Amino acid sequence: MSGQLLAFIGASLAVIIVPGPDLALLLRNAAVGGRPAAAATAGGIMTGNTILATAAVAGLTALLRAAGPLYDALRLIGAGYLIYLGVRALISLARRRGQPRNPEEAPALPHLPAAQAFRQGLLSNLLNPKVAAFYLALFPQFALPGMPTLAQHSLLAGLFCLLSLTWYVVLIAVLGRVQAWLQRRRVQRTITGISGAALLSLGAGLAVQS
């Protein structure tokens, strides 16, 4: 059992840490709204993770994957949402280019409400069917001897959520230490531009994926 758990932890960490829509959104919101917005975004992402993990344990994600049109509809909605966020980020970047640059190093005031950041994180996670498909594909790959299937999947789902929570706690702590740097106008513009382009690219990739 210990070998299976270690393998699961390794696979989970690879999935959690690899950059994706959630991380791009979190970094964008951290630059726009500071640490509070980043924490709220992470809270939304973790809420989505918990919902999807519970759905996977209950077998709902298997039904979603089997229902081709429904899965495709969710995929397109999720792609549209990521593209929308990316476009908004780039529009915000274009507007900021017209603002005075001095003093360049002065921190900008956060202007992203926590409720909005939480909602963005939640929707970004829930509307990405690849996350649900990941749960569906990952859990059956690991068997814990002596445990019923439901108990196995519940344990693995809880472990995955715990690992995700740990990652975001560490990430928010790091962002908190560099908050003053993140709020420099030049840094904000750079992160907004990169994350906006990443969200657009990820949304387009999700839209054309079969």
TIRO-2110 file (N, C-alpha, C; in Angstrom, 1 decimal):
// TIRO-2110
0.8, -1.2, 0.0, N, 1, A
0.0, 0.0, 0.0, CA, 1, A
0.9, 1.3, 0.0, C, 1, A
2.0, 1.2, 0.7, N, 2, A
2.8, 2.4, 0.8, CA, 2, A
3.4, 2.8, -0.5, C, 2, A
3.8, 1.7, -1.3, N, 3, A
4.3, 2.0, -2.7, CA, 3, A
3.2, 2.6, -3.6, C, 3, A
2.0, 2.2, -3.5, N, 4, A
0.9, 2.8, -4.3, CA, 4, A
0.7, 4.2, -3.9, C, 4, A
0.7, 4.5, -2.6, N, 5, A
0.5, 5.8, -2.1, CA, 5, A
1.6, 6.8, -2.5, C, 5, A
2.8, 6.3, -2.5, N, 6, A
3.9, 7.1, -2.9, CA, 6, A
3.8, 7.4, -4.4, C, 6, A
3.4, 6.4, -5.2, N, 7, A
3.3, 6.6, -6.6, CA, 7, A
2.1, 7.6, -6.9, C, 7, A
1.1, 7.5, -6.1, N, 8, A
-0.1, 8.4, -6.3, CA, 8, A
0.3, 9.9, -5.9, C, 8, A
1.1, 10.0, -4.8, N, 9, A
1.6, 11.3, -4.4, CA, 9, A
2.4, 11.9, -5.5, C, 9, A
3.3, 11.1, -6.1, N, 10, A
4.2, 11.6, -7.1, CA, 10, A
3.4, 12.1, -8.3, C, 10, A
2.4, 11.3, -8.8, N, 11, A
1.6, 11.6, -9.9, CA, 11, A
0.8, 12.9, -9.6, C, 11, A
0.3, 13.0, -8.4, N, 12, A
-0.6, 14.1, -8.1, CA, 12, A
0.3, 15.4, -8.0, C, 12, A
1.4, 15.3, -7.5, N, 13, A
2.3, 16.5, -7.4, CA, 13, A
2.7, 17.0, -8.8, C, 13, A
2.9, 16.1, -9.7, N, 14, A
3.2, 16.5, -11.1, CA, 14, A
2.1, 17.2, -11.7, C, 14, A
0.8, 16.7, -11.5, N, 15, A
-0.3, 17.4, -12.0, CA, 15, A
-0.6, 18.7, -11.4, C, 15, A
-0.4, 18.8, -10.1, N, 16, A
-0.7, 20.0, -9.3, CA, 16, A
0.2, 21.1, -9.6, C, 16, A
1.5, 20.8, -9.8, N, 17, A
2.5, 21.9, -9.9, CA, 17, A
2.7, 22.3, -11.4, C, 17, A
2.4, 21.4, -12.4, N, 18, A
2.5, 21.8, -13.8, CA, 18, A
1.6, 23.0, -14.1, C, 18, A
2.1, 24.1, -14.7, N, 19, A
1.3, 25.2, -14.9, CA, 19, A
0.1, 24.9, -15.8, C, 19, A
-1.1, 25.5, -15.5, N, 20, A
-2.3, 25.4, -16.2, CA, 20, A
-3.2, 26.6, -16.0, C, 20, A
-4.5, 26.5, -16.4, N, 21, A
-5.4, 27.6, -16.3, CA, 21, A
-5.5, 28.2, -14.9, C, 21, A
-5.5, 27.3, -13.9, N, 22, A
-5.7, 27.7, -12.5, CA, 22, A
-4.5, 28.6, -12.0, C, 22, A
-3.3, 28.1, -12.4, N, 23, A
-2.1, 28.9, -11.9, CA, 23, A
-2.0, 30.2, -12.7, C, 23, A
-2.3, 30.2, -14.0, N, 24, A
-2.2, 31.4, -14.8, CA, 24, A
-3.2, 32.4, -14.2, C, 24, A
-4.4, 32.0, -13.8, N, 25, A
-5.4, 32.9, -13.3, CA, 25, A
-4.9, 33.4, -11.9, C, 25, A
-4.4, 32.5, -11.1, N, 26, A
-4.0, 32.9, -9.7, CA, 26, A
-2.9, 34.0, -9.8, C, 26, A
-1.9, 33.8, -10.7, N, 27, A
-0.8, 34.8, -10.8, CA, 27, A
-1.3, 36.1, -11.3, C, 27, A
-2.3, 36.0, -12.3, N, 28, A
-2.8, 37.3, -12.8, CA, 28, A
-3.6, 38.0, -11.7, C, 28, A
-4.4, 37.3, -10.9, N, 29, A
-5.1, 38.0, -9.8, CA, 29, A
-4.2, 38.5, -8.7, C, 29, A
-3.1, 37.7, -8.5, N, 30, A
-2.1, 38.2, -7.5, CA, 30, A
-1.5, 39.5, -7.9, C, 30, A
-1.2, 39.7, -9.2, N, 31, A
-0.7, 40.9, -9.7, CA, 31, A
-1.7, 42.1, -9.7, C, 31, A
-2.9, 41.7, -9.9, N, 32, A
-4.0, 42.8, -10.0, CA, 32, A
-4.5, 43.1, -8.6, C, 32, A
-4.7, 42.1, -7.7, N, 33, A
-5.3, 42.4, -6.4, CA, 33, A
-4.4, 42.1, -5.2, C, 33, A
-3.2, 41.7, -5.4, N, 34, A
-2.3, 41.4, -4.3, CA, 34, A
-2.6, 40.0, -3.6, C, 34, A
-2.1, 39.8, -2.5, N, 35, A
-2.2, 38.6, -1.8, CA, 35, A
-3.6, 38.2, -1.4, C, 35, A
-4.5, 39.1, -1.0, N, 36, A
-5.9, 38.8, -0.7, CA, 36, A
-6.6, 38.2, -1.9, C, 36, A
-6.4, 38.8, -3.1, N, 37, A
-7.1, 38.3, -4.3, CA, 37, A
-6.5, 36.9, -4.7, C, 37, A
-5.2, 36.7, -4.5, N, 38, A
-4.6, 35.4, -4.8, CA, 38, A
-5.1, 34.3, -3.8, C, 38, A
-5.3, 34.7, -2.5, N, 39, A
-5.8, 33.7, -1.6, CA, 39, A
-7.3, 33.4, -1.9, C, 39, A
-8.0, 34.4, -2.3, N, 40, A
-9.4, 34.1, -2.6, CA, 40, A
-9.5, 33.3, -3.9, C, 40, A
-8.7, 33.5, -4.9, N, 41, A
-8.6, 32.7, -6.1, CA, 41, A
-8.3, 31.2, -5.7, C, 41, A
-7.3, 31.1, -4.9, N, 42, A
-6.9, 29.7, -4.5, CA, 42, A
-8.1, 29.0, -3.7, C, 42, A
-8.8, 29.8, -2.9, N, 43, A
-9.9, 29.2, -2.2, CA, 43, A
-11.0, 28.7, -3.2, C, 43, A
-11.2, 29.5, -4.3, N, 44, A
-12.2, 29.1, -5.3, CA, 44, A
-11.7, 27.8, -6.0, C, 44, A
-10.4, 27.8, -6.3, N, 45, A
-9.9, 26.6, -7.0, CA, 45, A
-10.0, 25.4, -6.1, C, 45, A
-9.7, 25.5, -4.9, N, 46, A
-9.7, 24.4, -3.9, CA, 46, A
-11.2, 23.9, -3.7, C, 46, A
-12.1, 24.9, -3.7, N, 47, A
-13.5, 24.5, -3.6, CA, 47, A
-13.9, 23.7, -4.9, C, 47, A
-13.5, 24.1, -6.0, N, 48, A
-13.8, 23.3, -7.3, CA, 48, A
-13.1, 22.0, -7.2, C, 48, A
-11.9, 21.9, -6.7, N, 49, A
-11.2, 20.6, -6.6, CA, 49, A
-12.0, 19.7, -5.7, C, 49, A
-12.5, 20.2, -4.6, N, 50, A
-13.2, 19.4, -3.7, CA, 50, A
-14.5, 18.8, -4.3, C, 50, A
-15.2, 19.7, -5.0, N, 51, A
-16.5, 19.3, -5.6, CA, 51, A
-16.2, 18.2, -6.7, C, 51, A
-15.2, 18.4, -7.5, N, 52, A
-14.9, 17.4, -8.5, CA, 52, A
-14.4, 16.1, -8.0, C, 52, A
-13.6, 16.2, -6.9, N, 53, A
-13.1, 15.0, -6.3, CA, 53, A
-14.3, 14.2, -5.7, C, 53, A
-15.2, 14.9, -5.1, N, 54, A
-16.4, 14.2, -4.5, CA, 54, A
-17.2, 13.6, -5.6, C, 54, A
-17.3, 14.3, -6.7, N, 55, A
-18.1, 13.8, -7.9, CA, 55, A
-17.4, 12.6, -8.4, C, 55, A
-16.1, 12.6, -8.5, N, 56, A
-15.4, 11.4, -9.0, CA, 56, A
-15.6, 10.2, -8.1, C, 56, A
-15.5, 10.4, -6.8, N, 57, A
-15.8, 9.3, -5.9, CA, 57, A
-17.2, 8.7, -6.0, C, 57, A
-18.1, 9.6, -6.3, N, 58, A
-19.5, 9.2, -6.5, CA, 58, A
-19.8, 8.6, -7.8, C, 58, A
-18.9, 8.7, -8.7, N, 59, A
-19.0, 8.2, -10.1, CA, 59, A
-19.7, 9.1, -11.1, C, 59, A
-19.8, 10.4, -10.7, N, 60, A
-20.5, 11.4, -11.6, CA, 60, A
-19.6, 11.8, -12.7, C, 60, A
-18.3, 11.8, -12.5, N, 61, A
-17.4, 12.2, -13.6, CA, 61, A
-17.4, 11.1, -14.7, C, 61, A
-17.5, 9.9, -14.3, N, 62, A
-17.6, 8.8, -15.3, CA, 62, A
-18.8, 9.0, -16.2, C, 62, A
-19.9, 9.4, -15.6, N, 63, A
-21.1, 9.7, -16.4, CA, 63, A
-20.9, 10.8, -17.3, C, 63, A
-20.2, 11.9, -16.8, N, 64, A
-20.0, 13.0, -17.6, CA, 64, A
-19.1, 12.7, -18.8, C, 64, A
-18.1, 11.9, -18.6, N, 65, A
-17.2, 11.5, -19.7, CA, 65, A
-17.9, 10.6, -20.7, C, 65, A
-18.8, 9.8, -20.2, N, 66, A
-19.5, 8.9, -21.1, CA, 66, A
-20.6, 9.6, -22.0, C, 66, A
-21.1, 10.7, -21.4, N, 67, A
-22.1, 11.5, -22.2, CA, 67, A
-21.3, 12.5, -23.1, C, 67, A
-21.0, 12.1, -24.3, N, 68, A
-20.2, 12.9, -25.2, CA, 68, A
-20.6, 14.3, -25.4, C, 68, A
-21.9, 14.5, -25.8, N, 69, A
-22.4, 15.9, -26.0, CA, 69, A
-22.3, 16.8, -24.8, C, 69, A
-22.6, 16.3, -23.6, N, 70, A
-22.5, 17.1, -22.4, CA, 70, A
-21.1, 17.4, -22.1, C, 70, A
-20.2, 16.5, -22.2, N, 71, A
-18.8, 16.7, -22.0, CA, 71, A
-18.3, 17.8, -22.9, C, 71, A
-18.6, 17.7, -24.2, N, 72, A
-18.2, 18.7, -25.2, CA, 72, A
-18.8, 20.1, -24.9, C, 72, A
-20.0, 20.1, -24.5, N, 73, A
-20.6, 21.4, -24.1, CA, 73, A
-19.9, 22.0, -23.0, C, 73, A
-19.6, 21.3, -21.9, N, 74, A
-18.8, 21.8, -20.8, CA, 74, A
-17.4, 22.2, -21.2, C, 74, A
-16.8, 21.5, -22.1, N, 75, A
-15.5, 21.8, -22.6, CA, 75, A
-15.5, 23.2, -23.3, C, 75, A
-16.5, 23.4, -24.2, N, 76, A
-16.6, 24.6, -24.9, CA, 76, A
-16.9, 25.8, -24.0, C, 76, A
-17.8, 25.6, -23.0, N, 77, A
-18.1, 26.6, -22.1, CA, 77, A
-16.8, 27.0, -21.3, C, 77, A
-16.1, 26.0, -20.8, N, 78, A
-14.9, 26.3, -20.1, CA, 78, A
-13.8, 27.0, -21.0, C, 78, A
-13.7, 26.6, -22.2, N, 79, A
-12.8, 27.2, -23.1, CA, 79, A
-13.2, 28.7, -23.3, C, 79, A
-14.5, 28.9, -23.5, N, 80, A
-15.0, 30.3, -23.7, CA, 80, A
-14.7, 31.2, -22.4, C, 80, A
-14.8, 30.6, -21.3, N, 81, A
-14.5, 31.3, -20.0, CA, 81, A
-13.1, 31.7, -19.9, C, 81, A
-12.2, 30.7, -20.3, N, 82, A
-10.7, 31.0, -20.2, CA, 82, A
-10.4, 32.1, -21.2, C, 82, A
-11.0, 32.0, -22.4, N, 83, A
-10.7, 33.0, -23.4, CA, 83, A
-11.2, 34.4, -23.0, C, 83, A
-12.4, 34.4, -22.3, N, 84, A
-12.9, 35.7, -21.8, CA, 84, A
-12.0, 36.3, -20.8, C, 84, A
-11.5, 35.5, -19.8, N, 85, A
-10.5, 36.0, -18.8, CA, 85, A
-9.3, 36.5, -19.5, C, 85, A
-8.8, 35.8, -20.5, N, 86, A
-7.6, 36.2, -21.2, CA, 86, A
-7.8, 37.5, -21.9, C, 86, A
-8.9, 37.7, -22.6, N, 87, A
-9.2, 38.9, -23.3, CA, 87, A
-9.3, 40.1, -22.3, C, 87, A
-10.0, 39.8, -21.2, N, 88, A
-10.1, 40.9, -20.2, CA, 88, A
-8.7, 41.3, -19.6, C, 88, A
-7.8, 40.3, -19.4, N, 89, A
-6.5, 40.7, -18.9, CA, 89, A
-5.7, 41.5, -19.9, C, 89, A
-5.8, 41.1, -21.2, N, 90, A
-5.1, 41.9, -22.3, CA, 90, A
-5.7, 43.3, -22.5, C, 90, A
-7.0, 43.4, -22.3, N, 91, A
-7.7, 44.7, -22.4, CA, 91, A
-7.2, 45.6, -21.3, C, 91, A
-7.1, 45.0, -20.1, N, 92, A
-6.6, 45.7, -18.9, CA, 92, A
-5.2, 46.2, -19.1, C, 92, A
-4.4, 45.3, -19.7, N, 93, A
-3.0, 45.7, -20.0, CA, 93, A
-2.9, 46.8, -21.0, C, 93, A
-3.8, 46.8, -22.0, N, 94, A
-3.7, 47.9, -23.0, CA, 94, A
-4.1, 49.2, -22.4, C, 94, A
-5.1, 49.2, -21.5, N, 95, A
-5.5, 50.4, -20.8, CA, 95, A
-4.4, 51.0, -19.9, C, 95, A
-3.7, 50.1, -19.2, N, 96, A
-2.6, 50.5, -18.3, CA, 96, A
-1.5, 51.1, -19.1, C, 96, A
-1.3, 50.7, -20.3, N, 97, A
-0.1, 51.3, -21.1, CA, 97, A
-0.3, 52.8, -21.3, C, 97, A
-1.5, 53.3, -21.2, N, 98, A
-1.7, 54.7, -21.4, CA, 98, A
-1.6, 55.5, -20.1, C, 98, A
-1.3, 54.8, -19.0, N, 99, A
-1.2, 55.5, -17.7, CA, 99, A
0.2, 56.0, -17.5, C, 99, A
0.4, 57.0, -16.7, N, 100, A
1.8, 57.5, -16.5, CA, 100, A
2.6, 56.5, -15.8, C, 100, A
3.9, 56.4, -16.1, N, 101, A
4.8, 55.4, -15.6, CA, 101, A
5.5, 55.8, -14.3, C, 101, A
5.4, 57.0, -13.9, N, 102, A
6.2, 57.5, -12.8, CA, 102, A
5.2, 57.7, -11.6, C, 102, A
5.6, 57.3, -10.4, N, 103, A
6.8, 56.6, -10.1, CA, 103, A
6.7, 55.1, -10.4, C, 103, A
7.7, 54.6, -11.2, N, 104, A
7.6, 53.2, -11.7, CA, 104, A
7.5, 52.2, -10.5, C, 104, A
8.3, 52.5, -9.5, N, 105, A
8.4, 51.5, -8.4, CA, 105, A
7.3, 51.6, -7.4, C, 105, A
6.4, 52.6, -7.5, N, 106, A
5.4, 52.7, -6.5, CA, 106, A
4.3, 51.6, -6.6, C, 106, A
3.9, 51.0, -5.5, N, 107, A
3.0, 49.9, -5.5, CA, 107, A
1.6, 50.4, -5.9, C, 107, A
0.9, 49.7, -6.7, N, 108, A
-0.5, 50.1, -7.1, CA, 108, A
-1.4, 49.5, -6.0, C, 108, A
-2.6, 50.1, -5.9, N, 109, A
-3.5, 49.6, -4.9, CA, 109, A
-4.3, 48.4, -5.4, C, 109, A
-4.5, 47.4, -4.6, N, 110, A
-5.3, 46.2, -5.1, CA, 110, A
-6.7, 46.7, -5.5, C, 110, A
-7.3, 46.2, -6.6, N, 111, A
-8.6, 46.5, -7.0, CA, 111, A
-9.4, 45.4, -7.6, C, 111, A
-9.2, 44.2, -6.9, N, 112, A
-10.0, 43.0, -7.4, CA, 112, A
-10.7, 42.5, -6.1, C, 112, A
-12.0, 42.6, -6.1, N, 113, A
-12.7, 42.1, -4.9, CA, 113, A
-12.5, 40.6, -4.6, C, 113, A
-12.4, 40.2, -3.4, N, 114, A
-12.2, 38.8, -3.0, CA, 114, A
-13.3, 37.9, -3.5, C, 114, A
-14.5, 38.4, -3.5, N, 115, A
-15.6, 37.5, -4.0, CA, 115, A
-15.5, 37.3, -5.5, C, 115, A
-15.1, 38.3, -6.2, N, 116, A
-14.9, 38.1, -7.7, CA, 116, A
-13.7, 37.1, -7.9, C, 116, A
-12.6, 37.3, -7.2, N, 117, A
-11.5, 36.4, -7.4, CA, 117, A
-11.8, 34.9, -7.0, C, 117, A
-12.6, 34.7, -5.9, N, 118, A
-13.0, 33.4, -5.6, CA, 118, A
-13.9, 32.8, -6.7, C, 118, A
-14.8, 33.6, -7.2, N, 119, A
-15.7, 33.1, -8.2, CA, 119, A
-14.9, 32.7, -9.5, C, 119, A
-13.9, 33.5, -9.8, N, 120, A
-13.1, 33.2, -11.0, CA, 120, A
-12.4, 31.9, -10.8, C, 120, A
-11.8, 31.7, -9.6, N, 121, A
-11.0, 30.5, -9.4, CA, 121, A
-12.0, 29.2, -9.4, C, 121, A
-13.2, 29.4, -8.8, N, 122, A
-14.1, 28.3, -8.8, CA, 122, A
-14.5, 27.9, -10.2, C, 122, A
-14.9, 28.9, -11.0, N, 123, A
-15.4, 28.6, -12.4, CA, 123, A
-14.3, 28.1, -13.2, C, 123, A
-13.1, 28.6, -13.1, N, 124, A
-12.0, 28.2, -13.9, CA, 124, A
-11.7, 26.7, -13.7, C, 124, A
-11.9, 26.2, -12.4, N, 125, A
-11.7, 24.8, -12.1, CA, 125, A
-12.8, 23.9, -12.5, C, 125, A
-14.0, 24.4, -12.2, N, 126, A
-15.2, 23.6, -12.5, CA, 126, A
-15.5, 23.4, -14.0, C, 126, A
-15.2, 24.5, -14.7, N, 127, A
-15.5, 24.5, -16.2, CA, 127, A
-14.4, 23.9, -17.0, C, 127, A
-13.4, 23.3, -16.4, N, 128, A
-12.4, 22.6, -17.1, CA, 128, A
-12.6, 21.1, -17.0, C, 128, A
-13.2, 20.5, -18.1, N, 129, A
-13.5, 19.1, -18.0, CA, 129, A
-12.3, 18.2, -17.9, C, 129, A
-11.1, 18.7, -18.3, N, 130, A
-9.9, 18.0, -18.2, CA, 130, A
-9.6, 17.6, -16.7, C, 130, A
-10.0, 18.5, -15.8, N, 131, A
-9.8, 18.2, -14.4, CA, 131, A
-10.7, 17.0, -14.0, C, 131, A
-11.9, 17.0, -14.4, N, 132, A
-12.8, 15.9, -14.1, CA, 132, A
-12.3, 14.6, -14.7, C, 132, A
-11.8, 14.7, -16.0, N, 133, A
-11.3, 13.5, -16.6, CA, 133, A
-10.0, 13.0, -15.9, C, 133, A
-9.2, 14.0, -15.4, N, 134, A
-8.0, 13.6, -14.6, CA, 134, A
-8.4, 12.7, -13.4, C, 134, A
-9.4, 13.2, -12.7, N, 135, A
-9.9, 12.3, -11.6, CA, 135, A
-10.3, 11.0, -12.0, C, 135, A
-11.0, 10.9, -13.1, N, 136, A
-11.6, 9.7, -13.6, CA, 136, A
-10.4, 8.8, -14.1, C, 136, A
-9.4, 9.3, -14.7, N, 137, A
-8.3, 8.5, -15.2, CA, 137, A
-7.3, 8.1, -14.1, C, 137, A
-7.1, 9.0, -13.1, N, 138, A
-6.1, 8.7, -12.1, CA, 138, A
-6.5, 7.7, -11.1, C, 138, A
-7.6, 7.8, -10.5, N, 139, A
-8.0, 6.9, -9.4, CA, 139, A
-7.9, 5.5, -9.8, C, 139, A
-8.4, 5.0, -10.9, N, 140, A
-8.4, 3.6, -11.2, CA, 140, A
-7.0, 3.0, -11.4, C, 140, A
-6.0, 3.9, -11.5, N, 141, A
-4.6, 3.4, -11.8, CA, 141, A
-4.0, 2.9, -10.5, C, 141, A
-4.6, 3.2, -9.3, N, 142, A
-4.0, 2.9, -8.1, CA, 142, A
-4.9, 2.0, -7.2, C, 142, A
-4.4, 0.9, -6.8, N, 143, A
-5.2, 0.0, -6.0, CA, 143, A
-4.5, -0.2, -4.6, C, 143, A
-5.3, 0.0, -3.6, N, 144, A
-4.8, -0.1, -2.2, CA, 144, A
-5.3, -1.4, -1.6, C, 144, A
-4.5, -2.4, -1.4, N, 145, A
-4.9, -3.7, -1.0, CA, 145, A
-5.7, -3.7, 0.3, C, 145, A
-6.7, -4.5, 0.3, N, 146, A
-7.5, -4.6, 1.6, CA, 146, A
-8.6, -3.6, 1.8, C, 146, A
-8.7, -2.7, 0.8, N, 147, A
-9.7, -1.6, 1.0, CA, 147, A
-10.8, -1.7, -0.1, C, 147, A
-12.0, -1.5, 0.2, N, 148, A
-13.1, -1.4, -0.8, CA, 148, A
-12.8, -0.2, -1.8, C, 148, A
-13.4, -0.3, -3.0, N, 149, A
-13.1, 0.7, -4.0, CA, 149, A
-13.6, 2.1, -3.6, C, 149, A
-14.7, 2.2, -2.9, N, 150, A
-15.2, 3.5, -2.5, CA, 150, A
-14.3, 4.1, -1.5, C, 150, A
-13.8, 3.3, -0.5, N, 151, A
-12.9, 3.7, 0.5, CA, 151, A
-11.5, 4.2, -0.2, C, 151, A
-11.1, 3.4, -1.1, N, 152, A
-9.8, 3.8, -1.8, CA, 152, A
-9.9, 5.1, -2.5, C, 152, A
-11.0, 5.3, -3.3, N, 153, A
-11.2, 6.5, -4.0, CA, 153, A
-11.4, 7.7, -3.1, C, 153, A
-12.1, 7.5, -2.0, N, 154, A
-12.3, 8.6, -1.0, CA, 154, A
-10.9, 9.0, -0.4, C, 154, A
-10.1, 8.0, -0.1, N, 155, A
-8.8, 8.3, 0.5, CA, 155, A
-7.9, 9.0, -0.5, C, 155, A
-7.9, 8.6, -1.7, N, 156, A
-7.1, 9.2, -2.8, CA, 156, A
-7.6, 10.6, -3.1, C, 156, A
-8.9, 10.8, -3.1, N, 157, A
-9.4, 12.1, -3.4, CA, 157, A
-9.1, 13.1, -2.2, C, 157, A
-9.2, 12.6, -1.0, N, 158, A
-8.8, 13.4, 0.1, CA, 158, A
-7.3, 13.8, 0.1, C, 158, A
-6.5, 12.8, -0.2, N, 159, A
-5.0, 13.0, -0.3, CA, 159, A
-4.7, 14.0, -1.4, C, 159, A
-5.4, 13.9, -2.5, N, 160, A
-5.1, 14.9, -3.6, CA, 160, A
-5.5, 16.3, -3.2, C, 160, A
-6.6, 16.4, -2.6, N, 161, A
-7.1, 17.8, -2.1, CA, 161, A
-6.1, 18.3, -1.1, C, 161, A
-5.6, 17.5, -0.2, N, 162, A
-4.6, 17.9, 0.8, CA, 162, A
-3.3, 18.4, 0.2, C, 162, A
-2.9, 17.6, -0.8, N, 163, A
-1.7, 18.0, -1.5, CA, 163, A
-1.9, 19.4, -2.3, C, 163, A
-3.0, 19.5, -2.9, N, 164, A
-3.4, 20.8, -3.6, CA, 164, A
-3.4, 21.9, -2.6, C, 164, A
-4.0, 21.7, -1.5, N, 165, A
-4.1, 22.8, -0.5, CA, 165, A
-2.7, 23.2, 0.0, C, 165, A
-1.8, 22.2, 0.3, N, 166, A
-0.5, 22.5, 0.7, CA, 166, A
0.3, 23.3, -0.3, C, 166, A
0.1, 22.9, -1.6, N, 167, A
0.7, 23.7, -2.7, CA, 167, A
0.3, 25.1, -2.7, C, 167, A
-1.0, 25.3, -2.6, N, 168, A
-1.5, 26.7, -2.7, CA, 168, A
-1.1, 27.5, -1.4, C, 168, A
-1.1, 26.9, -0.3, N, 169, A
-0.6, 27.6, 0.9, CA, 169, A
0.8, 28.0, 0.8, C, 169, A
1.7, 27.2, 0.3, N, 170, A
3.1, 27.5, 0.0, CA, 170, A
3.2, 28.6, -1.0, C, 170, A
2.4, 28.5, -2.1, N, 171, A
2.4, 29.5, -3.2, CA, 171, A
2.0, 30.9, -2.7, C, 171, A
0.9, 30.9, -1.9, N, 172, A
0.4, 32.2, -1.4, CA, 172, A
1.4, 32.8, -0.4, C, 172, A
2.1, 31.9, 0.4, N, 173, A
3.1, 32.4, 1.3, CA, 173, A
4.2, 33.1, 0.5, C, 173, A
4.6, 32.5, -0.5, N, 174, A
5.7, 33.0, -1.4, CA, 174, A
5.3, 34.3, -2.0, C, 174, A
4.0, 34.4, -2.5, N, 175, A
3.5, 35.6, -3.1, CA, 175, A
3.4, 36.7, -2.1, C, 175, A
3.1, 36.3, -0.9, N, 176, A
3.0, 37.3, 0.2, CA, 176, A
4.4, 38.0, 0.5, C, 176, A
5.4, 37.2, 0.3, N, 177, A
6.8, 37.8, 0.6, CA, 177, A
7.2, 38.7, -0.5, C, 177, A
6.7, 38.5, -1.7, N, 178, A
7.1, 39.4, -2.8, CA, 178, A
5.9, 40.3, -3.3, C, 178, A
5.0, 40.5, -2.3, N, 179, A
3.8, 41.3, -2.7, CA, 179, A
4.2, 42.7, -3.2, C, 179, A
5.2, 43.4, -2.5, N, 180, A
5.6, 44.7, -2.9, CA, 180, A
6.1, 44.7, -4.3, C, 180, A
6.9, 43.7, -4.6, N, 181, A
7.5, 43.5, -6.0, CA, 181, A
6.4, 43.3, -7.0, C, 181, A
5.4, 42.4, -6.6, N, 182, A
4.2, 42.1, -7.5, CA, 182, A
3.4, 43.4, -7.9, C, 182, A
3.4, 44.3, -7.0, N, 183, A
2.5, 45.5, -7.2, CA, 183, A
3.2, 46.6, -7.9, C, 183, A
4.5, 46.4, -8.3, N, 184, A
5.1, 47.4, -9.2, CA, 184, A
4.4, 47.4, -10.5, C, 184, A
4.2, 48.6, -11.1, N, 185, A
3.5, 48.7, -12.3, CA, 185, A
4.0, 47.8, -13.4, C, 185, A
5.4, 47.9, -13.5, N, 186, A
6.0, 47.1, -14.6, CA, 186, A
5.8, 45.6, -14.4, C, 186, A
5.9, 45.1, -13.2, N, 187, A
5.7, 43.7, -12.9, CA, 187, A
4.3, 43.3, -13.2, C, 187, A
3.3, 44.2, -12.8, N, 188, A
1.9, 43.9, -13.0, CA, 188, A
1.6, 43.8, -14.5, C, 188, A
2.2, 44.7, -15.3, N, 189, A
1.9, 44.7, -16.7, CA, 189, A
2.5, 43.4, -17.3, C, 189, A
3.7, 43.0, -16.9, N, 190, A
4.3, 41.8, -17.4, CA, 190, A
3.5, 40.6, -17.1, C, 190, A
3.1, 40.4, -15.8, N, 191, A
2.4, 39.2, -15.4, CA, 191, A
1.0, 39.2, -16.0, C, 191, A
0.3, 40.4, -16.1, N, 192, A
-1.0, 40.4, -16.8, CA, 192, A
-0.9, 40.0, -18.2, C, 192, A
0.1, 40.5, -18.9, N, 193, A
0.3, 40.2, -20.3, CA, 193, A
0.6, 38.7, -20.5, C, 193, A
1.5, 38.1, -19.7, N, 194, A
1.8, 36.7, -19.9, CA, 194, A
0.7, 35.8, -19.5, C, 194, A
0.0, 36.1, -18.4, N, 195, A
-1.1, 35.3, -17.9, CA, 195, A
-2.3, 35.4, -18.9, C, 195, A
-2.5, 36.6, -19.4, N, 196, A
-3.6, 36.8, -20.3, CA, 196, A
-3.4, 36.0, -21.6, C, 196, A
-2.2, 36.0, -22.1, N, 197, A
-1.8, 35.2, -23.3, CA, 197, A
-1.9, 33.7, -23.0, C, 197, A
-1.5, 33.3, -21.8, N, 198, A
-1.6, 31.9, -21.4, CA, 198, A
-3.1, 31.5, -21.3, C, 198, A
-3.9, 32.3, -20.7, N, 199, A
-5.3, 31.9, -20.6, CA, 199, A
-6.0, 31.8, -22.0, C, 199, A
-5.6, 32.7, -22.9, N, 200, A
-6.2, 32.7, -24.3, CA, 200, A
-5.7, 31.4, -24.9, C, 200, A
-4.4, 31.1, -24.8, N, 201, A
-3.9, 29.9, -25.4, CA, 201, A
-4.5, 28.6, -24.9, C, 201, A
-4.6, 28.6, -23.6, N, 202, A
-5.2, 27.4, -22.9, CA, 202, A
-6.7, 27.2, -23.3, C, 202, A
-7.4, 28.3, -23.4, N, 203, A
-8.8, 28.3, -23.8, CA, 203, A
-8.9, 27.8, -25.2, C, 203, A
-8.1, 28.3, -26.1, N, 204, A
-8.2, 27.9, -27.5, CA, 204, A
-7.8, 26.4, -27.6, C, 204, A
-6.8, 26.0, -26.9, N, 205, A
-6.4, 24.6, -26.9, CA, 205, A
-7.5, 23.7, -26.4, C, 205, A
-8.2, 24.1, -25.4, N, 206, A
-9.3, 23.3, -24.9, CA, 206, A
-10.5, 23.3, -25.8, C, 206, A
-10.7, 24.4, -26.6, N, 207, A
-11.8, 24.5, -27.5, CA, 207, A
-11.7, 23.5, -28.7, C, 207, A
-10.4, 23.4, -29.2, N, 208, A
-10.2, 22.6, -30.4, CA, 208, A
-9.9, 21.1, -30.0, C, 208, A
-9.7, 20.8, -28.8, N, 209, A
-9.4, 19.4, -28.4, CA, 209, A
-10.6, 18.5, -28.6, C, 209, A
-10.3, 17.4, -29.1, N, 210, A
-11.4, 16.4, -29.4, CA, 210, A
-11.6, 15.5, -28.2, C, 210, A
END
